[in-house]
């Protein structure tokens, strides 16, 4: 089946879209049928076409050639875009014990009594127990989302993955010692860049048996191919 079937016959951008389809069809024809169907459905959306055209709107011919020939880059973009905004990951539960809190305190110097002094926390803290550092929860996100698992690449085909930072971070509710947390995530933004792709995810860290979230963050990573 051709990807051109649902494109407009005329109008602004139709020639560019048709040219893009010609270049991509030969690249993705060998992919599984289920994946091809997602690609076809994605091309029904004009805004998607306009966004993906940025891959081929480069200043240099060398960059255009690289993108056309880099199948892992094309495949990564198409696959992630087909699930844009959908929750695609729910992690395993991880217990925040006192040893974890103490080790983080020793490394960072954040040894406030609300984190490291159980007796004082029991007497004076409104939570009646120690709570973890907010930045401990944040630091655990790569582990909680399995994005640093050496046995399984979250972004296969990439040459290098760089942590570019965070758009926002909030800690709505503290994590008490002994509680378990886990992460859920979804991709909220994709931005083509020179020889790579910038990905923004929304990660929420939930506390077991609680309706309050421990952390809401938007990590930004850059993939290089």
N, C-alpha and C positions, 0 to 999 in steps of 0.2 A: 504494500500500500504506500502511495506517495504522500509525503507530508504536505503537498501543495493543495490537496483536495478541499481544504476549508479556508484557504486564503482568499481575500477579496480579489475580484477580477481586475479592478482598477482602483485608483485612488492613491493618496499620498502614502509612500512607503512600500507599495506593493511590489515594485521592481526590486528594491533592496531586499525585501523579504524573500522573493523568489530566488534571487541570487544566493542568499544565505542557505536556503533549503538545498539548492544544488550542491553546495559545498559540504553540507552535513550528511546528506543521504548516503553518500558512499562510505562515510566514516561509521555510521551507526547501523548499517544494514545487517551486519553480522551479530548485533547484540540480541539478547533474548526477546521473544515476542512481547512479554509482559512489560519489559522496559521500553520497547519501541512504542507500545500503546500509550505509555505515560508521556513520551516525547510528543506523540501526535496530539494528545489532548492539550499539552502545554502550548503547542503552536497555534491553538485556537484563540489564544489571548493576545490581542495586539500589543498590550503593554509589555508582555513577556518578550515578544519579538523585538520591540524597541530596546529593551534592556539588554538582550543577548547580542544585539548588533554592536554593542560597545566592544565586544571581543574583536571585531574586525575593523574598528574605527581607530586604528593605531597610527601614530605619527611616522613610524618606520616600516618599510617593506619587510625588513628582517623580522620584526615583531609579528606582522601579519602571517608570515610563513610559519613562525614558531607556533602560533595559536592554531592555525589550520592543521598542522601536523601533530599537535599534542593531544592525542586522543584521551589520556587520563584527565587532562584539564577540562575538555569538553564534556566528558562523561560525568565528572564530579559536579560541574555546574548544572547540568541537566537533571541529575538525580536529586541534588539538594533543592533545586528550584521546584521540582515536582512535589516536594513535601514542605515547602516554605510555610511557616506559621503553624505547622502541626507538631504536636508533641511526639518526638521520635525516640526518647530515651527515658527510662525509669531505672534508677540504680538500685544497688543492694543497700540494706541497712548497715550502718556503721555506728558502733557505740563510742560515745565520748566519755572515757573514764578519767579518773584523776591523774593517772600517769601521763595520758595524752596532754592534758591541760598543763601539768607541771613541766613537761618537756618543752612545750611551746613557750611557756613563761621563761624557762632557762635560756632558750635561744634568742628570744626577742626582748627580754628584760621586762615584760609586762607581768609583774608579780604582785599585782594588786590583791589585797586580801580577799576580795570577792571571788577571786579565781583560785587562790592557793591556800587559804586558811579555813579549813572546814569548821573548826570550833567557833571562830569569830563570825563566819557566815551564818552558822546556825543561830547565833544569838542576835546579830545585827542586820543581816540581809533580809530584805522583804521576801526573798525567794526561799529563805531558811536552809539554803544549801549553796555550795559553790556553783558558779556558772562558768561556761567556757568563754574565752576571748572571742569577740566577733571576728577578728582577723584570723583566728584559728579556723573557724568555719569557712571563711573565704579561701584560705590556703588549702583546704581540703577539697575544693571543687575539682581540680584536675583528677584527683584520685577517685572522688565520688562519681565523676562522669566517665571514668575509665579512659580518659584522653591521654594518659601516660602509660598505658598498658604495653609493655615491650613485646608481648606475644600477639597483640592484635592491633593493627593500625586503624584508627578511626578515619583517617584520610588516605586510603591506599593510592599509590602512584605518585605521591608527593616526594619531592627531593628534600624539602625542609619545611617544618612547621614552626612559626614564630608567635610567641605570646605578645600581642601588640598593646594590650592594656584592657581597661574596662570603661564602658560608657557610663555606667552607674552601679552603685552598690548601696543596699539598704539592709539593716538588721532589725526586722520588725519585732522579734521576740528572742530573748536569750535561751541558750541551751543549758539546762541543768545537768550537773555531773551525773553520769549513769544513763542518760537518755540516748536514744538512737536517732540518727538522722539519715536522710537519703536525698539524692538529687534527681530532679526531673528537668529536661531541657528541650528546647525547640529552636530552630534556626529562624531568625527574624529579619536578617538582611544579608544579601550577597552583593559584593561589589567587585567587578573585574578590575584587575590591575596588571601592570607590566609583568609578564611571565608568571602570573599567579592569580590568586583569588582571596579577597578579604571576607571573612565570615563573622557575623555577629550572632551570638546565641543568647537567649534568655534562659538563665538557670535559676530554678527555685529550689531551695533546700528546706525540706519539711521535717518536722519533729514527730516522731511516732506518737500516736494517740493525742495529737494536738491539732487544732484548727489554725493555729498561728504559725507563720513561717519563720524559720531561723535566718534566712538570707534570700534576697532577690538581687541578682547581678546580671550584667550583660558583658561577658568576656568577648574580646575581639581577638581573633587569630588570623594570621596571614599564611597562606599556603603558597609555596614556590615549587614549580615543576621543572 
